[in-house]
Amino acid sequence: MRPDNVLLFPGLDGTDRLLQPFREAAPECASVNVHTLPDDPAADYDGLVRHFDHLFDDLTDCMIFGESFSGPLSVMLANRHSRVVSHLVIVASFLTSPLPWFAPFIPWQFLFRLPMPSLAASRLIGSHQSIIPELKEAVREQSAITLARRIELISKINVEKEFRELTCPVTYLLPTQDRLVSSTHATRMKELKPDMRICELEGPHLILQTRPAASWIRIMESLVDSD
């Protein structure tokens, strides 16, 4: 399979700021479009699906990549537009909440107004310290209230039903050093869809940003195997 038309939905920050290296590393046959999330605290996952529905109006074939926060969104879109989605790639993501039980009680809106601590950044990027300034800027591009709302949405999400109903092949790109989303989420997806391919890659949660070329290699291997 050739990834001719790729719709990429980013993680919690909702921006394309850190994804340019991944776009540049794409195979020549791939047209990668990063669709940034609207800075709208009223937008829940259903609202985001409606926001992006128009992208599929004139498509006859596409692949969807859903990173982290956008994993459930990508599942919902692939389920809704099964006629044109030929493959779904889920990156470091989940179907149900990966957050600890106490997450809803944390004052996220206040915390997102503060500069990102280096410790928090390191949990996302591991040893790739050079991108910390860009990461901090990406997080500040959208409002604290929107980011806090996305944490709330994560804490309540469950798209296992939509995932089971998918008709397209699915690949899960699993960073082996992910300190935010446990590998148990990939294992659960494999239980629900045994033919899903799990591609492990050494690296942190933000694997597309820190290892763009290697991510493409693992993804392309999965596409070849699914043909």
C-alpha positions in Angstrom: 0.0 0.0 0.0 1.2 3.5 -0.9 0.4 6.3 1.6 -0.7 8.7 -1.1 -3.0 10.8 1.0 -2.4 11.0 4.7 -4.5 13.0 7.2 -2.6 13.5 10.4 -4.2 14.6 13.6 -1.8 15.9 16.3 -1.6 15.3 20.0 -2.8 17.4 23.0 -1.1 20.6 21.9 -3.2 20.4 18.7 -0.6 22.2 16.5 1.6 21.2 13.6 4.6 23.0 15.1 6.7 19.9 15.9 5.5 17.7 13.1 7.4 19.4 10.2 10.3 16.9 10.4 7.9 14.0 10.2 6.3 15.5 7.1 9.7 16.1 5.5 10.7 12.5 6.2 7.6 11.1 4.4 8.1 8.9 1.3 7.9 10.8 -2.0 4.6 9.1 -2.7 3.0 10.5 0.5 1.1 13.7 0.7 0.9 14.4 4.4 -1.6 17.0 5.7 -1.5 17.9 9.4 -4.9 19.1 10.6 -4.5 21.3 13.6 -7.2 21.1 16.3 -9.4 24.1 16.8 -8.7 26.2 19.9 -12.2 25.7 21.2 -12.9 24.6 24.8 -16.4 23.7 23.8 -15.2 21.1 21.3 -15.6 17.5 22.6 -14.6 14.5 20.6 -17.9 14.4 18.8 -17.6 18.1 18.0 -14.1 17.5 16.6 -15.4 14.7 14.4 -18.0 17.1 13.0 -15.3 19.8 12.6 -13.3 17.5 10.4 -16.1 15.8 8.5 -15.7 18.0 5.5 -12.1 16.7 4.8 -13.6 13.5 3.5 -16.2 15.0 1.1 -14.1 14.8 -2.0 -11.8 11.9 -1.1 -11.9 8.5 -2.7 -9.0 7.0 -0.6 -6.9 8.1 2.4 -5.0 7.0 5.4 -5.5 8.5 8.9 -2.8 9.0 11.5 -4.0 9.8 15.0 -1.4 10.8 17.6 -1.9 10.6 21.3 -5.0 12.8 22.1 -6.2 12.4 18.5 -6.1 8.6 18.6 -9.8 8.3 19.7 -10.6 11.1 17.2 -9.0 9.1 14.4 -10.9 6.0 15.4 -14.2 7.8 15.3 -13.3 9.4 11.9 -12.2 6.1 10.4 -15.4 4.4 11.6 -17.6 7.3 10.3 -15.8 7.5 6.9 -15.0 3.8 6.3 -15.8 4.1 2.6 -12.6 6.1 2.0 -10.3 5.2 4.8 -7.9 2.5 3.7 -5.7 2.3 6.8 -5.5 3.7 10.3 -2.2 4.4 12.1 -2.5 5.0 15.8 0.5 6.6 17.5 1.1 6.3 21.2 -2.6 6.5 21.9 -5.5 4.9 23.6 -9.2 3.9 23.4 -9.9 4.5 27.1 -8.3 7.0 29.5 -4.6 6.5 30.2 -4.7 9.0 33.0 -4.5 8.2 36.8 -7.7 8.2 38.8 -6.8 11.6 40.4 -6.3 13.4 37.1 -9.7 15.2 37.1 -8.8 16.8 40.4 -5.6 18.4 39.2 -6.0 22.2 38.4 -5.0 21.8 34.8 -6.2 25.2 33.6 -3.9 26.9 36.1 -1.0 24.6 35.3 -1.3 25.2 31.5 -0.9 28.9 32.2 2.5 28.3 33.6 5.7 27.6 31.6 6.1 23.9 31.0 8.5 22.4 33.6 11.6 20.7 32.0 10.7 17.5 33.9 7.3 17.4 32.1 8.9 18.1 28.8 11.4 15.2 29.4 8.5 12.8 29.9 7.4 13.7 26.4 10.7 13.8 24.5 13.1 11.7 26.6 16.7 12.5 25.8 15.9 14.7 22.8 16.4 17.9 24.8 17.0 20.2 21.8 13.3 20.4 21.0 12.3 21.5 24.5 12.0 25.2 23.5 9.8 24.4 20.5 7.7 22.0 22.6 7.0 24.7 25.2 6.0 27.1 22.4 3.7 24.5 20.9 1.9 24.0 24.2 1.4 27.8 24.6 -0.1 28.2 21.1 -3.5 27.2 22.3 -5.4 28.5 25.4 -5.0 26.9 28.8 -8.8 26.4 29.0 -8.8 24.4 25.8 -5.9 22.2 26.9 -7.5 21.6 30.3 -10.7 20.7 28.5 -8.8 18.1 26.4 -7.5 16.5 29.6 -11.1 16.3 30.8 -12.1 14.6 27.5 -9.3 12.1 27.8 -10.4 11.2 31.3 -13.9 10.2 30.0 -13.2 8.7 26.6 -14.1 5.2 25.6 -14.2 4.4 21.8 -13.8 0.6 22.1 -17.1 0.1 20.3 -16.1 2.3 17.4 -12.7 0.5 17.3 -14.2 -3.0 17.1 -16.4 -1.8 14.2 -13.5 -0.6 12.1 -13.3 -2.3 8.7 -9.9 -0.9 7.6 -6.5 -2.4 8.7 -4.9 -0.8 11.8 -1.3 -0.2 12.7 -0.2 0.9 16.2 3.2 2.6 16.5 4.4 1.9 20.0 7.2 3.9 21.5 9.1 1.6 23.9 10.0 4.5 26.3 6.5 6.1 26.5 6.1 7.4 30.0 2.6 8.7 29.4 0.6 6.0 27.7 1.2 2.4 28.9 1.7 -0.4 26.4 -1.3 -2.1 27.9 -3.4 0.2 25.7 -1.9 -1.3 22.6 -2.4 -4.8 24.1 -6.1 -4.0 24.7 -6.5 -2.9 21.1 -4.8 -6.1 19.9 -7.4 -8.1 22.0 -10.2 -6.2 20.3 -8.7 -6.4 16.8 -6.3 -9.4 16.6 -5.2 -8.5 13.1 -3.9 -5.1 14.2 -0.1 -4.8 13.7 1.9 -3.4 16.6 5.2 -1.7 15.5 7.6 -1.0 18.4 10.1 1.7 18.1 12.6 2.8 20.7 11.8 6.3 21.8 9.6 8.6 23.9 5.9 9.5 23.7 6.5 12.1 21.0 8.0 9.5 18.7 7.0 11.2 15.4 8.7 14.4 16.5 11.9 12.8 17.9 12.4 9.9 15.5 10.5 10.9 12.3 12.5 8.9 9.7 12.5 5.8 11.9 8.8 6.2 12.4 8.2 6.2 8.7 10.3 3.1 8.2 8.2 1.1 10.8 5.0 2.4 9.4 5.9 1.5 5.8 7.0 -2.0 6.9 3.5 -2.4 8.4 1.8 -1.2 5.2 3.8 -3.6 3.1 2.9 -6.5 5.4 -0.8 -5.6 5.2 -0.9 -5.8 1.4 
